[in-house]
Amino acid sequence: MLSRIKKHAGEISKLYLWLPELHRKIVLGLTLFCLLLLVLPTASSSNFQVLNMPKLDDPQYQPIAETVHETINLPDYEWIVANGDTLGELFSLFNLSSTMSKILEADKNVLTLDVINKGDKYLFWLSEIDDFSSEQVVLIKMEQVLGIEHQVAFVRKGEGFEYKETLLEGEWRQQRIIGEIKKNSSFYKSAVALGLPATDVAVIGRLLKSKINFSRSTAAGDKFQIVLSSQFIGDQPTGNTKIEGVRFFNRSNVYSAFSYKGNFFDSKGEGLERAFTRYPVKGKFRISSSFNPRRRHPITKLIRPHNGTDFAVPTGTPIYAPGDGRVKRVVRHKYAGLYIEIEHSYKYRSRFLHLSKSLVRKGQRIKRGQKIALSGNSGASTGAHLHYEFHVNKKAINAMGSKVPIAIGVDRKSMLAYKRRVSDLIELMESKDISSIKNTASHSG
């Protein structure tokens, strides 16, 4: 080995001597530089120091903010209801008929799926697979969009579903409608022609029916002043409206109605709507289950709100309307059974579940104390009883509590505030510049 090294060293030496003088100097210099690097101290030596260079600020430099990427959970499928569509057909499309039954069980507590309307939107979040026609499709969430202000989501939890209802208050914007009944016309035609929704014309007729008969007692030249509020979410109208106040001038008489905390009164504070009765049955019947919005199912542990009061009544017991109103629904539901919903006003609604027979039809006007149905045991029920619900502003409340108006009339403590509201509404009706009047909708309820 040593002899081979000596041989190669000799060859390198001869090669070096053959190089021109300039090249020999370059090779020698590089060799000395490499030896110098070997003997100098490294950065790990104790004498090594790190020099901190001063930080130079560049006035043109702008640090780029870190971009935060939000995960948007978009639905897998969107369905807008057309004429003739049914929810069952859609669930069959994804082989989810058994899942629909579980959703309807949760819907018993909100009852928004039994009546679907053209234009309603449904959003579906499905399991992450490519073939939606497969029997392995799993529904994770379904959201029912009933309006920009009203959505109901059914979310999977274990083997069942729980629901969450969203109701946005938004902003209520006032507008004034002033008109006069022309010859050969009527209050209805005149008000609708000025933009008042037909449903609100009907509300005025109902409120003032004890004061004036609009079909017989009005005449050409009669004037009316109306303050109407319309609901907006941002700058988009929801289509929901409500009467804030109305004055009708019939010859020398003035008939008025003003909204205050969800109820209507005349200029003196007397109620224009009859009070509600507390119980929908006559006689003493035991309450078998009370109102409990956070009740859990004893087996599945899913939240199953009990949004009403159950009365232990035998099948065939007469059921009575707690107040005047209009029948909004008469429907058969897989779990709620045969049920009736009554719309009493903008603010109040009532429901009656598990009936054996309905004595009214959809759209029918009914009066307080009118017999509307017979109790039963229909739907998912463990025994004959009446499930009774009372809703305020589309939310269920305890019908046996104090929020149900048993006697309607402005009390003495509220009279001063009511008088101020009436004054504000009249000022708005008579003002030439509607923008100069403060918004009085805060007391409309």
C-alpha positions in Angstrom: 0.0 0.0 0.0 2.8 2.4 1.0 4.7 1.7 -2.2 1.6 2.5 -4.3 1.1 5.8 -2.4 4.8 6.7 -3.1 4.3 5.9 -6.8 1.2 8.1 -7.1 3.0 10.9 -5.2 5.8 10.8 -7.6 3.5 11.0 -10.5 1.7 14.0 -9.0 5.1 15.7 -8.4 6.2 15.2 -12.0 2.8 16.6 -13.2 3.2 19.7 -11.0 6.6 20.4 -12.4 5.3 20.2 -16.0 2.7 22.9 -15.2 3.4 26.5 -16.2 4.8 28.8 -13.4 1.5 30.7 -13.1 -0.5 27.5 -12.7 2.0 26.2 -10.1 1.5 29.4 -8.0 -2.3 29.0 -8.2 -2.1 25.4 -7.0 0.2 26.3 -4.2 -2.0 29.1 -3.1 -5.1 26.9 -2.9 -3.2 24.3 -0.9 -2.1 26.8 1.6 -5.7 28.2 1.9 -7.0 24.7 2.7 -4.4 24.2 5.4 -5.3 27.5 6.9 -8.9 26.5 7.2 -7.9 23.3 9.0 -6.0 25.2 11.7 -8.4 28.1 12.4 -10.9 27.8 15.4 -14.4 26.7 14.7 -17.8 28.2 15.8 -17.8 25.9 18.8 -14.7 27.5 20.3 -15.2 29.4 23.5 -13.8 32.6 21.9 -16.4 32.6 19.1 -18.9 35.5 19.2 -22.0 36.1 17.3 -22.4 39.6 16.0 -25.9 41.0 16.1 -26.4 43.1 13.0 -28.7 46.1 13.4 -32.2 45.6 11.9 -32.8 47.8 8.9 -36.4 48.9 8.4 -37.6 49.1 4.8 -40.3 51.7 4.5 -41.6 50.0 1.4 -41.9 46.6 3.0 -45.4 45.4 4.0 -45.7 42.0 5.7 -48.3 39.8 4.1 -51.0 38.8 6.5 -51.4 35.1 7.0 -54.5 33.9 5.1 -57.0 32.0 7.1 -58.9 29.4 5.1 -62.3 28.6 6.5 -63.9 25.3 5.9 -67.3 25.8 4.3 -69.6 22.9 4.8 -71.6 23.0 1.6 -74.6 20.7 1.2 -74.4 17.7 -1.2 -77.8 18.3 -2.6 -80.3 21.1 -2.9 -84.0 20.6 -3.6 -86.5 23.3 -4.3 -90.1 22.2 -4.1 -92.1 22.2 -7.3 -95.8 21.5 -7.8 -96.6 17.9 -7.0 -93.4 17.1 -5.2 -93.4 15.1 -2.0 -90.8 14.6 0.6 -91.2 10.8 0.4 -90.2 10.8 -3.3 -87.0 12.6 -2.6 -86.0 10.3 0.2 -86.7 7.3 -2.0 -84.3 8.8 -4.6 -81.5 8.4 -2.2 -82.8 5.1 -0.7 -83.5 6.9 2.6 -87.1 5.9 3.2 -86.2 4.4 6.6 -84.3 7.6 7.5 -87.3 9.7 6.7 -89.3 7.9 9.4 -86.6 8.9 12.0 -86.8 12.5 10.9 -90.6 12.6 11.1 -90.2 11.3 14.7 -88.1 14.5 15.5 -90.6 16.6 13.4 -93.4 15.7 15.7 -92.1 18.4 18.0 -92.0 21.2 15.4 -94.4 20.0 12.7 -92.9 21.7 9.7 -92.5 18.7 7.3 -96.1 17.6 7.0 -97.0 20.5 4.7 -94.4 21.4 2.1 -95.0 24.4 -0.1 -93.8 25.3 -3.6 -90.6 27.3 -3.5 -89.4 25.9 -0.1 -85.8 24.8 -0.2 -84.3 21.7 1.4 -80.5 21.1 1.8 -79.0 17.7 2.3 -75.6 16.7 3.8 -74.9 13.1 2.9 -72.1 10.6 3.7 -68.9 11.1 1.7 -69.3 8.6 -1.1 -69.4 9.0 -4.8 -72.5 7.0 -5.7 -75.6 8.6 -4.2 -77.7 5.8 -5.6 -75.9 3.3 -3.3 -77.8 1.8 -0.4 -74.8 2.9 1.8 -75.9 6.6 1.6 -76.2 8.1 5.1 -78.0 11.4 5.8 -76.0 13.5 8.2 -78.1 16.6 8.2 -81.2 18.0 6.4 -82.1 21.7 6.6 -85.5 23.0 5.7 -85.4 26.6 4.5 -88.9 28.1 5.0 -87.7 31.6 4.4 -84.6 33.8 4.9 -85.8 34.3 8.4 -86.9 30.7 9.2 -84.9 27.5 9.0 -85.3 24.1 10.6 -82.3 21.7 10.7 -82.5 18.0 11.5 -79.1 16.7 12.6 -78.1 13.1 13.0 -77.2 12.1 16.5 -76.5 8.4 16.9 -79.3 6.4 15.2 -81.8 9.2 15.4 -82.2 13.0 14.7 -82.6 16.1 16.7 -84.0 19.4 15.4 -82.9 23.0 15.8 -85.3 25.8 14.7 -83.9 29.2 13.8 -86.2 32.2 13.7 -84.5 35.5 12.9 -86.2 38.7 14.1 -84.5 41.0 11.6 -85.7 44.5 11.3 -89.3 45.7 11.0 -89.6 48.8 8.8 -92.7 50.9 8.9 -94.6 52.4 6.0 -97.8 54.5 5.9 -100.8 53.7 3.7 -103.4 56.5 3.3 -106.4 56.2 1.1 -110.0 56.9 0.4 -112.8 54.7 -0.8 -113.8 55.6 -4.3 -117.3 55.4 -5.8 -118.3 51.8 -6.7 -115.3 50.5 -4.7 -114.8 49.0 -1.2 -112.3 49.2 1.6 -110.8 45.9 0.6 -110.2 46.9 -3.0 -109.0 50.4 -2.1 -106.5 49.1 0.5 -105.2 46.3 -1.7 -104.7 48.7 -4.6 -102.4 50.8 -2.4 -100.3 47.8 -1.5 -101.8 46.5 1.7 -101.7 42.6 1.7 -105.1 40.9 1.6 -104.3 39.1 4.8 -103.7 42.4 6.6 -107.0 43.8 5.2 -108.7 40.7 6.8 -107.0 41.5 10.1 -108.4 45.0 10.1 -111.8 43.7 9.3 -111.6 41.3 12.2 -110.3 43.9 14.7 -113.0 46.4 13.9 -115.9 44.0 13.3 -117.6 45.0 16.5 -117.4 48.7 15.5 -118.2 48.7 11.8 -119.4 46.3 9.1 -117.0 46.9 6.2 -119.3 45.2 3.7 -122.4 47.2 4.5 -121.6 50.4 6.4 -118.8 52.0 4.4 -119.3 54.6 1.7 -117.5 56.5 -1.0 -115.4 59.2 0.6 -114.5 57.2 3.8 -110.8 57.6 4.6 -108.3 55.3 6.2 -104.8 55.7 7.7 -102.7 52.6 8.2 -99.2 52.0 9.6 -97.8 48.7 8.3 -94.5 47.0 9.3 -92.6 44.8 6.9 -89.8 42.4 8.0 -86.3 42.6 6.5 -83.2 40.5 6.9 -80.5 42.9 5.8 -82.0 44.6 2.8 -84.1 41.6 1.7 -87.8 41.5 2.6 -89.1 38.3 4.1 -92.7 38.8 2.9 -93.9 39.0 6.6 -96.0 42.0 7.5 -98.1 43.2 10.4 -100.5 46.0 11.2 -99.2 48.5 13.7 -102.1 50.9 13.7 -105.2 51.8 11.8 -107.8 54.6 11.8 -110.9 54.4 9.7 -113.0 57.6 9.2 -116.6 56.7 8.5 -118.7 59.8 8.1 -118.4 61.5 11.5 -117.1 58.4 13.3 -113.4 57.3 13.8 -112.7 53.7 14.5 -109.2 52.8 15.5 -106.9 49.9 16.5 -103.4 50.0 17.8 -100.9 47.2 18.4 -99.2 47.1 21.8 -97.1 44.2 23.0 -98.7 41.8 20.4 -102.3 42.7 21.2 -104.7 45.2 19.7 -106.6 48.0 21.6 -108.7 51.0 20.8 -107.7 54.5 21.5 -108.8 54.1 25.1 -106.9 50.9 25.8 -109.8 48.6 25.6 -109.1 45.2 24.1 -110.3 44.5 20.6 -109.8 40.7 20.8 -111.5 38.4 23.2 -109.4 36.8 25.9 -108.2 33.2 25.7 -109.5 30.4 27.9 -106.9 28.5 29.9 -108.1 25.0 29.1 -109.2 23.4 25.8 -111.4 20.9 27.7 -114.3 21.2 30.0 -114.3 19.5 33.3 -111.4 18.5 35.6 -108.9 16.2 33.9 -105.5 15.2 35.1 -102.4 16.6 33.4 -100.4 13.5 32.6 -97.3 15.3 31.1 -96.3 18.9 31.5 -94.5 21.3 29.3 -90.7 20.5 29.1 -88.7 21.8 26.1 -85.5 20.0 27.2 -87.0 16.5 27.8 -84.8 13.6 26.7 -86.0 10.2 25.5 -85.4 7.7 28.3 -83.8 5.1 25.9 -82.1 7.0 23.0 -81.2 10.0 25.2 -82.1 12.2 22.3 -83.7 15.6 23.1 -87.4 15.2 22.5 -89.0 18.4 23.6 -92.5 18.2 25.1 -93.8 21.5 23.7 -97.3 21.1 25.2 -99.5 19.9 28.0 -101.0 16.4 27.9 -104.5 15.9 29.4 -105.5 12.4 30.3 -108.9 12.4 28.6 -110.7 9.4 27.2 -111.2 9.0 23.4 -114.1 11.1 22.1 -113.8 14.0 24.7 -114.9 17.3 23.1 -112.0 19.8 22.4 -112.8 23.5 22.4 -111.0 26.5 20.8 -109.3 28.7 23.4 -109.9 31.8 21.4 -111.2 33.3 18.1 -109.2 32.5 15.0 -108.8 30.7 11.7 -108.1 27.0 11.2 -104.6 26.9 9.6 -104.1 23.1 9.4 -106.0 19.9 9.7 -103.4 17.2 9.0 -102.6 13.6 9.7 -99.0 13.0 10.8 -97.3 9.7 11.4 -96.3 10.5 14.9 -98.5 13.5 15.9 -101.6 11.7 14.5 -104.6 13.8 13.4 -103.9 17.4 14.6 -105.4 20.9 14.2 -103.6 24.2 14.2 -105.5 27.5 14.8 -104.1 30.9 14.0 -105.5 33.4 16.4 -103.5 36.5 15.4 -100.0 37.5 14.3 -98.8 36.5 17.7 -100.8 33.5 18.9 -101.4 30.0 17.6 -102.7 26.8 19.2 -102.3 23.1 18.3 -104.2 19.9 19.3 -102.6 16.5 18.6 -103.6 12.8 18.6 -107.2 13.6 17.8 -109.8 11.0 16.7 -112.0 13.4 14.7 -111.8 17.0 13.4 -115.0 19.0 13.4 -113.6 21.9 11.5 -111.9 22.4 8.1 -108.8 24.3 6.9 -109.5 28.1 6.5 -112.7 28.0 8.6 -113.2 30.9 11.0 -113.9 29.7 14.6 -114.9 31.4 17.8 -113.7 31.0 21.4 -115.4 28.1 23.0 -116.4 26.4 19.7 -116.1 22.6 19.7 -113.5 21.8 17.1 -112.5 18.2 17.6 -112.8 14.9 19.6 -109.7 13.6 21.5 -108.2 10.3 20.5 -105.1 8.1 20.4 -103.9 8.6 16.8 -100.2 8.7 15.8 -97.4 7.6 18.1 -99.3 7.5 21.3 -99.2 5.2 24.3 -102.7 5.9 25.3 -105.8 8.1 24.8 -105.0 11.8 25.7 -104.9 15.3 24.3 -101.6 17.0 23.6 -102.3 20.8 23.6 -99.8 23.5 22.5 -99.9 27.3 22.7 -97.4 29.3 20.6 -96.4 33.0 21.0 -94.5 34.5 18.0 -94.0 31.0 16.5 -92.5 29.6 19.7 -94.2 27.1 22.0 -94.7 28.3 25.6 -96.2 26.7 28.7 -100.0 27.0 28.1 -100.5 26.6 31.8 -98.2 29.5 32.5 -98.8 33.3 32.8 -97.9 34.3 29.3 -101.3 33.2 27.8 -103.5 36.3 27.9 -106.5 35.4 30.0 -107.8 38.9 30.1 -106.9 41.4 27.4 -106.7 45.1 28.3 -104.1 47.7 29.0 -103.4 47.7 32.7 -102.9 50.9 34.6 -99.1 50.5 34.9 -98.8 50.3 31.1 -101.4 53.0 30.2 -98.9 55.9 30.0 -96.6 53.9 27.7 -99.6 52.9 25.6 -100.8 56.5 25.2 -97.3 57.5 24.0 -97.4 54.7 21.4 -100.8 55.8 20.2 -99.6 59.4 19.9 -96.5 58.3 18.0 -98.6 56.2 15.5 -101.1 59.0 14.9 -98.3 61.4 14.4 -96.8 59.0 11.8 -100.2 58.7 10.1 -100.6 62.4 9.8 -97.0 63.4 9.1 -96.0 64.5 5.6 -92.5 63.3 6.1 -92.5 59.7 7.3 -88.7 59.7 7.7 -88.9 62.3 10.4 -91.0 60.1 12.7 -89.2 57.7 15.1 -89.7 54.0 14.7 -92.4 52.9 17.2 -92.4 49.2 16.4 -90.5 48.4 19.6 -93.9 48.0 21.4 -95.7 46.2 18.7 -94.8 42.7 20.1 
